[in-house]
Amino acid sequence: MWSQRDGASAARRSAVPYSFAGIERCRQVIVEGEIMWQRFFALNAIAPVQVIFEQLTSDYSGEVRDTLQRIRPGVADVDAPAPTSRRQADGRSIELLADFTADRARRTAAGRLRVPSVLRRAVRRARPRETR
């Protein structure tokens, strides 16, 4: 389940099985996306506004106001409504993260963790042209 509206009755979820390969694939997609965004910003001389997830979740309205002020200085105070979705993480999420972190550390130490070609290509593409 990707999202659930706050206040909705809790949907019955089946147990999520652990899959190192599945989690690693998702992690790689995120890393590649970050590399591409960094390249886009650099090539277009854009200084992105960074929003820290933990700050956003601890003070949603305040972080939205601060972000808006960084984008448009001088904008009048804004009333940011609370998010309409509820947190999805639970004890199982923590277990999956712990298993993945330990498994990844073991594989890295044993030299069994390959950098996928998609990430190698993304890193090459992310380098400024003058350093190629």
ChimeraX attribute file (.defattr): number of C-alpha atoms within 10 A of each C-alpha:
attribute: neighborCount
match mode: 1-to-1
recipient: residues
	/A:1	6
	/A:2	4
	/A:3	10
	/A:4	15
	/A:5	12
	/A:6	12
	/A:7	9
	/A:8	9
	/A:9	8
	/A:10	9
	/A:11	8
	/A:12	6
	/A:13	7
	/A:14	6
	/A:15	7
	/A:16	9
	/A:17	8
	/A:18	14
	/A:19	12
	/A:20	14
	/A:21	10
	/A:22	10
	/A:23	14
	/A:24	14
	/A:25	13
	/A:26	11
	/A:27	12
	/A:28	16
	/A:29	14
	/A:30	12
	/A:31	15
	/A:32	19
	/A:33	14
	/A:34	13
	/A:35	18
	/A:36	16
	/A:37	14
	/A:38	16
	/A:39	18
	/A:40	13
	/A:41	12
	/A:42	15
	/A:43	12
	/A:44	9
	/A:45	9
	/A:46	10
	/A:47	9
	/A:48	11
	/A:49	10
	/A:50	8
	/A:51	12
	/A:52	9
	/A:53	10
	/A:54	9
	/A:55	12
	/A:56	14
	/A:57	12
	/A:58	10
	/A:59	11
	/A:60	17
	/A:61	17
	/A:62	15
	/A:63	18
	/A:64	18
	/A:65	17
	/A:66	16
	/A:67	16
	/A:68	17
	/A:69	15
	/A:70	13
	/A:71	12
	/A:72	10
	/A:73	10
	/A:74	9
	/A:75	11
	/A:76	10
	/A:77	10
	/A:78	13
	/A:79	10
	/A:80	12
	/A:81	9
	/A:82	9
	/A:83	11
	/A:84	10
	/A:85	12
	/A:86	12
	/A:87	10
	/A:88	10
	/A:89	8
	/A:90	8
	/A:91	8
	/A:92	13
	/A:93	12
	/A:94	11
	/A:95	12
	/A:96	16
	/A:97	14
	/A:98	12
	/A:99	14
	/A:100	18
	/A:101	13
	/A:102	11
	/A:103	13
	/A:104	16
	/A:105	12
	/A:106	13
	/A:107	13
	/A:108	12
	/A:109	10
	/A:110	9
	/A:111	9
	/A:112	10
	/A:113	13
	/A:114	8
	/A:115	9
	/A:116	10
	/A:117	9
	/A:118	12
	/A:119	16
	/A:120	12
	/A:121	11
	/A:122	17
	/A:123	15
	/A:124	13
	/A:125	14
	/A:126	18
	/A:127	13
	/A:128	11
	/A:129	9
	/A:130	5
	/A:131	5
	/A:132	7
